[in-house]
């Protein structure tokens, strides 16, 4: 603070002249002159303590004009001089100085911020009428707690402890009961070993009502730095206020809800700390009433973040009676199916994570609504990168409920989950969130899904009727296909699929395989064919059941061989092959003979994959005749097939030629003499006789038919 200035009684006669000179030199163009002037002003204040107050106010204006000087040493000198001028002058000037000091808390130079901290701390300790200014000075000193420089933060903390202890000593009579019967730190105090002293806590509590409005205003300021400082200060105040924050909870929560949407991460982090402190110190009955009411009226990501944070800070014992209430509220459709915003989904997941982590085994009674929320997050926001976090939360919830993994968790609640999802299935459209929810439940249920098929299939039957939304039917066919593809491991865990087979065939597949004009109808037929392929290729049906499927659907499948969709044609060829293998020649001859001409048409398909699949199925058709007792009745049909297949031995595609050759070799055992004649007749019509000659050599080497 410069060289010592003795008390000079005679100086009072020169006070007016000295102040007049200082008012001029404090604004001198030279920085060194300004610094010396600041030192002189401070010295004059100390030298004339009894009379300086009469002139002190006239120095405040020049000092405040200099406090933002470009030289940091000048700024420090101004702050220190202001401290002395007000200390020995008029306290009325504090109001004029505080806005400038508040701005210096954002100064880039640590020495300037340290000077503000020291001066404000000195005022709180020594200012004559300091009690009148506590509510204005306390925020400035506490703002130093979060300074980037640890030494400044430590000095602010040390000064504050002295202030609190001094005030406690001065008001010992008023605090007698609290001193004699000191309360222990709250059970869930974030740092009980560093709990502020009683004097510090009382100072904050008694001035909180005056401090809060300014903080709540500044936390929404357009300057990011102001918002950051205000949010940090609010956390410090709540740490001191403890349960006394309850009476100010409504404006605090309103402020946090607004600030948690801030684009500055530092603001949001401080608000999270504030909410956690509220959870630690305030009764859940109080904060839940306010937060849940707000979420019911207007669900928002900031609201969910505040809820997650207060739950995370709340002691387990206090939270226990409210876990189910919170979980049930979160599972309400207007909350868990809120805005399609990735941040909203992330915040919703945070709420569940906080509940599971904070209540542990206590969340068993709320496992179903919590699972509903997790299913919703996975369905609506899983693609945004939350999938892994949801899986971790599912594992934690399963552990809390005492089951082994998420599949067992779904097994425990599968029936109620399906009932919850399907409550409005008669009104579903492709845009209904429940369609995505159903897909998640089906995908994650594992083997337990088999037990729920009697509940699931009627839902799908209702939604897959031709009168329903075509886009919805396409999406649900995809879901049903996945169920059937996993039939061996999951859906048929208890043989339930067999019991639902008739419904799947007659009420779902048959209506959707009917031909209707239009691309959408064609897409639905393709989806139905894919579903049928999943059913017959799963290996879960016996040959007898496959024959039942064939009897019901063979006409429709032969029709879908002509579909525009390559997928439909390919899968139809494969399905016919499965039908033929299961029939073992038991198909009626009239129906059986009608199959091969449809397959022959596919040998002219634009897709080689379809052509190869058709050839493979024709081999199966020939094998069925081989197993028939009355082969002779098929002689003319087989001869026609030989003749048509020989044409493709001269195909431009080598793969097709090879496949047809193998088909003819496999079918040659039926009527070899007929095949020899047809081959010799076709030999000279081919561009290259190589394949015909190879077939003839095979026929000559083959043993004679018995």
C-alpha positions in Angstrom: 0.0 0.0 0.0 3.0 2.3 -0.2 5.1 4.1 2.4 3.5 4.7 5.9 1.6 8.0 6.3 1.5 9.4 9.8 -1.6 11.0 11.2 -1.1 14.7 10.6 -3.6 17.0 12.5 -2.4 20.0 10.5 -3.1 18.2 7.2 -6.8 18.9 7.7 -6.1 22.6 6.8 -4.6 21.5 3.5 -7.3 18.8 2.8 -9.3 20.8 0.3 -6.3 21.8 -1.7 -4.8 18.3 -1.7 -8.1 16.8 -2.8 -8.4 19.4 -5.6 -4.9 18.5 -6.8 -5.5 14.8 -6.7 -8.7 15.1 -8.6 -6.6 16.5 -11.5 -3.6 14.3 -11.2 -5.6 11.1 -11.0 -6.6 11.8 -14.6 -3.1 12.7 -15.7 -2.0 11.3 -19.2 1.1 9.7 -17.6 0.5 6.3 -15.9 3.3 7.0 -13.4 1.6 10.2 -12.2 -1.7 8.3 -11.8 -0.1 5.6 -9.7 1.6 8.2 -7.5 -1.7 10.1 -7.2 -3.4 6.9 -6.0 -0.8 6.4 -3.4 -1.1 10.0 -2.3 -4.9 9.6 -2.0 -4.6 6.6 0.1 -2.0 8.3 2.3 -4.1 11.4 2.7 -7.0 9.2 3.8 -5.0 7.5 6.5 -3.4 10.8 7.6 -6.7 12.6 8.1 -9.1 9.9 9.3 -11.3 12.3 11.3 -11.8 14.8 8.5 -11.3 12.9 5.3 -14.9 11.8 5.0 -15.9 15.3 4.2 -13.9 15.2 0.9 -13.7 11.5 0.1 -16.7 11.4 -2.2 -15.1 13.9 -4.6 -12.2 11.5 -5.2 -14.4 8.5 -6.2 -15.3 9.9 -9.6 -11.7 10.3 -10.8 -10.7 7.0 -9.3 -13.4 5.2 -11.1 -12.5 6.8 -14.4 -9.0 5.4 -13.9 -9.9 2.0 -12.7 -10.1 0.6 -16.2 -6.7 2.1 -17.2 -4.7 0.1 -19.8 -1.8 -0.4 -17.4 -2.5 -3.1 -14.9 -0.3 -1.5 -12.2 -2.5 1.6 -12.4 -5.6 -0.5 -12.0 -4.2 -2.2 -8.9 -3.2 1.2 -7.5 -6.7 2.6 -8.1 -8.3 -0.4 -6.4 -6.1 -0.1 -3.3 -6.5 3.6 -3.1 -10.3 3.2 -3.4 -10.2 0.8 -0.5 -8.5 3.4 1.7 -10.6 6.3 0.5 -13.8 4.5 1.4 -12.3 2.9 4.6 -11.5 6.3 6.0 -14.1 8.3 4.1 -17.8 8.0 3.5 -19.4 4.5 3.2 -22.0 6.0 0.9 -19.5 5.7 -2.0 -19.6 1.9 -1.8 -22.6 1.8 -4.1 -20.7 3.9 -6.7 -17.7 1.7 -6.5 -19.1 -1.8 -6.5 -20.1 -2.0 -10.2 -16.5 -1.1 -11.2 -15.1 -3.6 -8.8 -17.4 -6.3 -10.1 -16.0 -5.6 -13.6 -12.4 -5.9 -12.3 -13.2 -9.5 -11.2 -13.1 -10.4 -14.9 -9.7 -8.7 -15.4 -7.2 -10.8 -17.3 -4.4 -9.8 -14.8 -4.4 -11.9 -11.6 -2.9 -9.0 -9.6 -6.0 -6.9 -10.3 -8.4 -9.6 -9.2 -6.3 -10.2 -6.1 -6.4 -6.5 -5.2 -10.2 -6.5 -5.5 -10.4 -9.6 -3.2 -8.2 -8.0 -0.6 -9.9 -4.6 -0.6 -13.4 -6.2 -0.4 -12.2 -8.5 2.4 -10.8 -5.6 4.2 -14.1 -3.7 4.0 -16.0 -6.7 5.3 -13.6 -6.8 8.3 -13.0 -3.1 9.0 -15.5 -0.8 7.3 -17.3 1.2 10.0 -20.8 0.6 8.6 -20.0 -2.7 7.0 -23.2 -4.4 8.3 -25.2 -2.2 5.9 -23.2 -3.4 2.9 -22.8 -7.1 3.7 -25.3 -8.1 1.0 -23.4 -6.1 -1.6 -19.8 -7.0 -0.6 -20.3 -10.8 0.2 -20.9 -11.7 -3.5 -17.7 -10.0 -4.6 -15.6 -11.8 -2.0 -17.2 -15.2 -2.6 -16.7 -14.8 -6.4 -13.0 -15.2 -5.7 -13.6 -18.8 -4.5 -13.6 -20.0 -8.2 -10.7 -17.8 -9.4 -8.5 -19.5 -12.0 -5.4 -18.8 -9.8 -5.4 -21.1 -6.7 -3.6 -18.5 -4.6 -6.3 -15.9 -5.2 -9.0 -18.5 -4.4 -7.2 -19.5 -1.2 -6.8 -15.9 -0.2 -10.5 -15.2 -0.8 -11.4 -18.3 1.3 -9.1 -17.2 4.1 -10.5 -13.7 4.2 -14.0 -15.1 4.2 -13.3 -17.3 7.1 -12.0 -14.3 9.1 -15.1 -12.3 8.2 -17.3 -15.1 9.4 -15.4 -15.7 12.6 -15.4 -12.0 13.4 -19.1 -11.7 12.7 -19.7 -14.8 14.9 -17.7 -13.2 17.7 -19.6 -9.9 17.4 -23.0 -11.7 17.5 -22.1 -14.4 20.0 -25.2 -13.7 22.2 -27.5 -14.0 19.2 -25.9 -17.3 18.1 -25.6 -18.8 21.6 -28.0 -21.7 21.1 -26.4 -22.6 17.7 -22.9 -22.4 19.2 -23.8 -24.5 22.3 -25.7 -27.1 20.3 -23.8 -27.1 17.0 -25.5 -29.3 14.4 -23.4 -31.8 12.5 -22.9 -31.5 8.7 -25.9 -32.9 6.7 -25.4 -36.6 6.0 -25.0 -36.0 2.3 -22.8 -32.9 2.5 -20.5 -32.9 -0.5 -17.4 -32.0 1.7 -18.2 -32.2 5.4 -14.6 -31.8 6.4 -14.5 -28.3 4.7 -18.0 -27.2 5.8 -18.1 -23.4 6.2 -18.1 -22.1 9.7 -21.2 -21.0 11.5 -20.6 -17.3 11.1 -20.0 -17.7 7.3 -23.2 -19.8 7.0 -25.3 -17.4 9.0 -24.0 -14.4 7.1 -25.0 -16.0 3.8 -28.4 -17.2 5.1 -29.3 -13.8 6.5 -28.4 -11.9 3.3 -29.5 -14.5 0.8 -32.9 -12.9 0.1 -31.1 -9.7 -0.9 -28.3 -11.4 -2.9 -30.4 -13.9 -4.9 -32.3 -11.5 -7.2 -29.2 -10.0 -8.6 -27.6 -13.4 -9.2 -30.8 -14.7 -10.8 -30.7 -11.7 -13.1 -27.0 -11.9 -14.0 -27.1 -15.6 -14.7 -29.1 -14.7 -17.8 -26.8 -11.8 -18.8 -25.8 -11.5 -22.5 -22.1 -11.5 -21.5 -20.9 -15.1 -21.1 -18.3 -14.2 -18.4 -21.0 -12.7 -16.2 -23.2 -15.8 -16.6 -20.3 -18.1 -15.6 -19.4 -16.0 -12.5 -23.0 -15.8 -11.4 -23.5 -19.6 -11.7 -20.3 -20.3 -9.8 -21.3 -17.8 -7.1 -24.8 -19.4 -6.8 -23.1 -22.8 -6.1 -21.0 -21.2 -3.3 -24.0 -19.6 -1.8 -26.0 -22.8 -1.7 -23.1 -24.6 -0.1 -23.3 -22.1 2.7 -27.1 -21.8 2.9 -27.7 -25.6 3.2 -31.3 -26.3 4.2 -32.1 -22.6 4.5 -32.2 -22.5 0.7 -35.6 -24.2 0.9 -37.5 -20.9 1.4 -35.9 -19.5 -1.8 -36.2 -22.7 -3.8 -38.7 -21.6 -6.3 -36.7 -18.7 -7.8 -33.5 -20.8 -7.6 -35.0 -23.7 -9.5 -36.5 -21.3 -12.0 -33.1 -19.8 -12.6 -31.5 -23.2 -12.9 -34.0 -24.3 -15.5 -33.2 -21.3 -17.6 -29.4 -21.5 -17.1 -29.1 -25.3 -17.8 -30.0 -24.4 -21.4 -27.0 -22.1 -21.6 -24.5 -22.6 -24.5 -21.6 -22.1 -22.2 -20.5 -25.5 -20.7 -19.1 -23.8 -17.6 -22.5 -22.3 -16.8 -24.2 -25.7 -17.1 -21.6 -27.4 -15.0 -22.1 -24.9 -12.2 -25.8 -25.2 -12.4 -25.5 -29.0 -12.1 -23.5 -28.5 -8.9 -26.2 -26.1 -7.6 -28.9 -28.7 -8.3 -26.8 -31.4 -6.6 -26.5 -29.2 -3.5 -30.3 -28.7 -3.5 -30.7 -32.4 -3.6 -28.3 -32.8 -0.7 -29.8 -30.1 1.6 -33.5 -29.8 0.6 -36.2 -32.3 1.4 -37.3 -34.3 -1.7 -40.9 -33.6 -1.0 -40.2 -29.9 -1.6 -38.0 -29.9 -4.7 -39.9 -32.8 -6.4 -43.2 -30.9 -6.1 -41.7 -28.0 -8.0 -39.6 -29.8 -10.6 -42.2 -32.5 -11.5 -44.9 -29.8 -11.8 -42.8 -27.9 -14.2 -42.0 -31.1 -16.2 -45.7 -32.0 -16.4 -46.5 -28.6 -17.9 -43.5 -28.3 -20.2 -41.0 -31.2 -20.5 -37.6 -29.9 -21.5 -34.0 -31.0 -21.5 -32.9 -28.4 -18.9 -35.8 -29.6 -16.6 -34.6 -33.2 -16.9 -31.0 -32.2 -16.2 -32.0 -30.4 -13.1 -34.1 -33.4 -12.0 -31.2 -35.8 -12.6 -28.8 -33.5 -10.7 -31.0 -33.1 -7.6 -31.6 -36.9 -7.6 -27.9 -37.5 -7.8 -27.3 -35.2 -4.9 -30.1 -36.6 -2.7 -29.3 -39.1 0.1 -30.5 -42.6 -0.5 -32.6 -42.7 2.6 -34.4 -39.5 1.7 -34.9 -40.6 -1.9 -36.2 -44.0 -1.2 -40.0 -43.1 -0.8 -40.0 -41.1 -4.0 -38.2 -43.4 -6.5 -41.4 -44.9 -7.9 -43.1 -41.6 -8.1 -40.2 -40.1 -10.1 -39.9 -43.2 -12.4 -43.7 -43.3 -13.0 -43.6 -39.6 -13.9 -40.7 -40.1 -16.3 -42.5 -42.9 -18.0 -45.4 -40.8 -18.9 -45.6 -40.5 -22.7 -45.5 -36.7 -22.8 -42.2 -36.8 -20.9 -40.4 -39.9 -22.2 -41.6 -39.3 -25.8 -40.7 -35.6 -25.6 -38.9 -33.4 -28.2 -37.0 -35.3 -30.9 -33.8 -33.7 -29.7 -30.7 -35.8 -28.9 -29.9 -33.6 -25.9 -33.4 -34.4 -24.5 -32.8 -38.1 -24.8 -29.4 -37.8 -23.1 -31.0 -35.8 -20.2 -33.8 -38.4 -19.9 -31.2 -41.1 -19.7 -29.3 -39.2 -17.0 -32.4 -39.2 -14.9 -32.7 -43.0 -15.0 -29.0 -43.3 -14.3 -29.2 -41.1 -11.3 -32.2 -43.0 -9.9 -30.5 -46.4 -10.4 -27.2 -45.3 -9.0 -28.7 -43.3 -6.1 -31.3 -45.8 -5.0 -29.7 -49.1 -6.0 -31.9 -52.0 -4.7 -34.6 -49.5 -3.7 -35.5 -49.1 -7.4 -36.8 -52.6 -7.7 -40.4 -51.5 -7.3 -39.8 -48.9 -10.0 -38.0 -51.3 -12.4 -40.9 -51.5 -14.9 -41.3 -47.7 -15.5 -37.6 -47.3 -15.5 -37.3 -50.0 -18.1 -40.1 -48.3 -20.1 -38.0 -45.1 -20.1 -34.9 -46.9 -21.2 -36.8 -48.7 -24.0 -38.0 -45.3 -25.2 -34.6 -43.7 -25.1 -33.2 -46.7 -27.1 -36.0 -46.5 -29.6 -36.1 -42.7 -30.2 -32.5 -41.7 -29.6 -30.4 -44.9 -29.7 -29.2 -44.0 -33.2 -27.7 -40.8 -31.9 -25.0 -42.6 -29.9 -26.9 -43.3 -26.7 -27.1 -47.0 -27.4 -24.0 -48.1 -25.4 -25.0 -45.9 -22.4 -28.5 -47.4 -22.4 -27.0 -50.9 -22.4 -24.9 -50.0 -19.4 -27.9 -48.6 -17.6 -29.9 -51.7 -18.4 -27.1 -53.8 -16.9 -27.1 -51.6 -13.8 -30.9 -51.8 -13.4 -30.7 -55.6 -13.8 -28.1 -55.8 -11.1 -30.3 -53.6 -8.8 -33.2 -56.0 -9.4 -31.0 -59.0 -8.8 -31.3 -60.6 -12.2 -28.5 -61.7 -14.6 -28.2 -59.2 -17.4 -30.6 -57.2 -19.5 -32.3 -60.2 -21.2 -33.4 -61.5 -17.8 -34.6 -58.0 -17.0 -36.8 -58.1 -20.1 -38.0 -61.6 -19.3 -39.2 -60.3 -15.9 -41.2 -57.5 -17.4 -42.0 -58.6 -21.0 -45.7 -59.1 -20.5 -46.3 -55.7 -19.0 -43.9 -54.1 -21.5 -45.9 -55.5 -24.4 -49.1 -54.4 -22.8 -47.7 -50.9 -22.3 -46.5 -50.6 -25.9 -49.6 -52.1 -27.5 -52.2 -50.1 -25.5 -53.0 -47.9 -28.5 -52.0 -50.3 -31.3 -55.3 -49.9 -33.1 -54.5 -46.3 -33.7 -50.9 -46.7 -34.8 -49.4 -45.1 -37.9 -45.9 -45.3 -39.2 -45.0 -42.2 -37.2 -46.2 -43.6 -33.9 -43.4 -43.9 -31.4 -44.9 -47.2 -30.2 -43.8 -48.9 -33.4 -40.2 -48.2 -32.6 -40.8 -49.2 -29.0 -42.1 -52.6 -30.1 -39.1 -53.1 -32.3 -36.8 -52.5 -29.3 -38.7 -54.8 -27.0 -38.7 -57.6 -29.7 -35.0 -57.1 -30.4 -33.8 -57.1 -26.8 -36.1 -59.8 -25.3 -34.0 -62.8 -26.3 -35.3 -66.3 -25.6 -38.1 -64.8 -23.4 -39.9 -63.6 -26.5 -41.2 -67.1 -27.2 -43.3 -67.0 -24.1 -44.9 -63.7 -25.2 -45.7 -64.8 -28.7 -49.4 -65.4 -27.9 -49.5 -61.7 -26.8 -47.3 -60.4 -29.6 -48.9 -62.1 -32.6 -52.4 -60.7 -32.1 -50.9 -57.2 -32.0 -49.1 -57.8 -35.3 -52.2 -59.4 -36.8 -54.2 -56.3 -36.1 -51.6 -53.9 -37.5 -50.8 -56.0 -40.6 -54.3 -56.1 -42.0 -54.6 -54.7 -45.6 -56.8 -51.8 -44.4 -54.0 -50.4 -42.2 -51.3 -47.9 -43.1 -49.0 -49.5 -45.8 -45.9 -47.8 -44.4 -46.8 -49.2 -40.9 -47.2 -52.7 -42.3 -43.8 -52.5 -44.0 -42.1 -51.6 -40.7 -43.9 -54.2 -38.7 -43.1 -56.9 -41.3 -39.5 -56.0 -40.7 -40.0 -56.6 -37.0 -41.9 -59.9 -37.5 -39.1 -61.1 -39.9 -36.5 -60.5 -37.2 -38.6 -62.4 -34.7 -38.8 -65.4 -37.1 -35.2 -65.3 -38.1 -34.3 -65.8 -34.4 -37.1 -68.3 -33.9 -34.8 -71.2 -33.1 -33.0 -69.4 -30.3 -35.7 -67.1 -29.1 -39.2 -67.2 -30.4 -39.6 -71.0 -30.1 -38.1 -71.3 -26.7 -41.3 -73.0 -25.5 -42.8 -74.1 -28.8 -45.1 -71.0 -28.8 -44.5 -70.3 -32.5 -46.2 -73.6 -33.5 -49.3 -72.5 -31.7 -49.4 -69.2 -33.5 -48.6 -70.7 -36.9 -52.2 -70.7 -38.2 -52.6 -67.0 -37.3 -49.3 -66.0 -39.0 -50.2 -67.9 -42.2 -53.9 -67.2 -42.7 -54.4 -63.8 -40.9 -51.0 -62.2 -41.7 -49.3 -63.7 -44.7 -52.2 -64.7 -47.0 -53.8 -61.2 -47.0 -50.5 -59.5 -47.6 -49.4 -61.8 -50.4 -52.5 -61.0 -52.5 -51.7 -59.1 -55.6 -52.7 -55.4 -55.7 -51.6 -52.7 -58.2 -49.0 -50.2 -57.1 -45.4 -50.0 -55.9 -46.5 -49.8 -52.2 -48.5 -53.1 -52.6 -45.5 -54.7 -54.3 -43.2 -53.6 -51.5 -45.6 -55.1 -48.9 -45.7 -58.4 -50.9 -41.9 -58.4 -50.9 -41.9 -57.9 -47.1 -44.4 -60.7 -46.7 -42.2 -63.0 -48.8 -39.2 -62.1 -46.7 -41.2 -62.9 -43.6 -42.3 -66.3 -45.0 -38.7 -67.1 -45.9 -37.6 -66.3 -42.3 -40.4 -68.6 -41.1 -39.6 -71.7 -43.3 -35.8 -71.3 -43.1 -35.6 -70.9 -39.3 -35.6 -74.7 -38.8 -38.2 -74.5 -36.1 -41.0 -76.0 -38.2 -41.3 -79.8 -38.7 -41.7 -81.1 -42.3 -45.4 -81.7 -41.5 -45.8 -78.0 -40.5 -43.9 -76.9 -43.6 -46.3 -79.0 -45.7 -49.2 -77.1 -44.0 -47.6 -73.8 -44.9 -47.2 -75.1 -48.5 -50.8 -76.1 -48.8 -51.8 -72.6 -47.7 -49.3 -70.5 -49.5 -47.9 -72.3 -52.5 -50.3 -70.5 -55.0 -49.3 -67.1 -53.7 -45.6 -67.9 -53.7 -45.7 -69.1 -57.3 -47.3 -65.8 -58.1 -44.6 -63.8 -56.4 -42.0 -65.5 -58.7 -43.2 -62.8 -61.2 -42.6 -59.8 -58.8 -40.7 -56.8 -60.0 -38.6 -57.0 -56.9 -35.5 -59.2 -57.3 -35.6 -60.0 -53.5 -39.1 -61.3 -53.8 -38.2 -63.5 -56.8 -35.1 -64.8 -55.2 -36.7 -65.7 -51.9 -39.8 -67.2 -53.7 -37.4 -69.6 -55.5 -35.8 -70.6 -52.2 -39.2 -71.0 -50.5 -40.5 -73.3 -53.2 -37.3 -75.3 -52.7 -38.0 -75.7 -49.0 -41.6 -76.7 -49.7 -40.4 -79.4 -52.2 -37.9 -80.8 -49.8 -40.4 -81.0 -47.0 -43.1 -82.6 -49.2 -41.0 -85.6 -50.1 -43.1 -86.2 -53.2 -46.4 -86.0 -51.2 -47.8 -83.2 -53.3 -50.7 -83.9 -55.6 -49.5 -84.6 -59.2 -51.7 -81.9 -60.7 -50.3 -79.3 -58.4 -46.8 -80.6 -58.5 -46.6 -80.4 -62.3 -47.6 -76.7 -62.2 -44.5 -75.8 -60.3 -41.6 -76.4 -62.7 -42.9 -74.1 -65.5 -42.9 -71.2 -63.1 -39.3 -72.0 -62.1 -38.3 -72.4 -65.7 -39.4 -68.8 -66.4 -36.9 -67.6 -63.8 -34.0 -69.0 -65.9 -34.5 -66.0 -68.1 -34.4 -63.6 -65.1 -32.3 -60.5 -65.3 -30.6 -61.5 -62.1 -28.1 -64.3 -62.2 -28.7 -64.9 -58.5 -32.3 -65.6 -59.2 -31.4 -67.8 -62.1 -29.1 -69.9 -60.0 -31.7 -70.2 -57.2 -34.3 -71.3 -59.7 -31.9 -74.0 -61.1 -31.3 -75.3 -57.6 -35.0 -75.5 -56.9 -35.5 -77.4 -60.2 -33.0 -79.9 -59.0 -35.1 -80.4 -55.8 -38.2 -80.8 -58.0 -36.5 -83.5 -60.0 -35.4 -85.3 -56.8 -39.0 -85.3 -55.7 -40.0 -87.2 -58.8 -37.1 -89.7 -58.2 -38.8 -90.5 -54.9 -42.2 -91.0 -56.5 -43.4 -94.5 -57.0 -45.1 -93.6 -60.3 -42.3 -91.8 -62.1 -43.8 -92.7 -65.5 -46.7 -90.3 -65.2 -44.1 -87.4 -65.2 -42.2 -88.6 -68.3 -43.5 -86.0 -70.6 -43.0 -83.2 -68.1 -39.5 -84.2 -67.4 -38.7 -84.5 -71.1 -40.0 -81.0 -71.6 -37.8 -79.8 -68.7 -34.7 -81.6 -70.2 -35.3 -79.9 -73.5 -35.7 -76.4 -71.9 -32.6 -76.9 -69.6 -30.4 -77.9 -72.5 -31.0 -74.5 -74.0 -29.2 -72.9 -71.0 -26.1 -75.1 -71.5 -25.3 -72.6 -74.2 -25.9 -69.6 -71.9 -23.5 -66.6 -72.0 -23.0 -66.9 -68.2 -20.6 -69.6 -67.2 -22.1 -69.9 -63.7 -25.5 -70.6 -65.2 -24.1 -73.2 -67.6 -22.4 -75.0 -64.7 -25.5 -75.0 -62.6 -27.7 -76.3 -65.4 -25.2 -79.0 -66.2 -25.3 -80.2 -62.6 -29.1 -80.0 -62.6 -29.2 -82.2 -65.8 -26.8 -84.7 -64.3 -28.9 -84.9 -61.1 -32.1 -85.4 -63.2 -30.5 -87.8 -65.6 -31.3 -90.8 -63.3 -35.0 -90.4 -64.1 -35.1 -91.0 -67.8 -31.4 -91.2 -69.1 -32.4 -92.5 -72.5 -34.7 -89.5 -73.1 -32.0 -87.1 -71.9 -29.5 -88.7 -74.3 -31.8 -88.2 -77.3 -32.6 -84.6 -76.3 -28.9 -83.8 -75.8 -27.8 -85.3 -79.1 -30.6 -83.3 -80.8 -29.5 -80.0 -79.2 -25.7 -80.6 -79.6 -25.5 -79.1 -83.1 -27.6 -76.0 -82.2 -25.2 -74.8 -79.6 -22.4 -72.3 -80.2 -20.1 -74.6 -78.2 -20.8 -78.3 -77.9 -18.5 -78.7 -74.9 -21.2 -78.8 -72.2 -23.4 -81.2 -74.2 -20.5 -83.5 -74.8 -19.6 -83.4 -71.1 -23.2 -84.4 -70.3 -23.2 -87.2 -72.8 -19.9 -88.6 -71.3 -21.6 -88.5 -67.9 -24.6 -90.4 -69.2 -22.5 -93.0 -70.9 -20.5 -93.5 -67.7 -23.5 -93.7 -65.5 -24.7 -97.2 -64.6 -27.9 -98.4 -66.4 -31.2 -97.5 -64.7 -32.7 -100.3 -62.7 
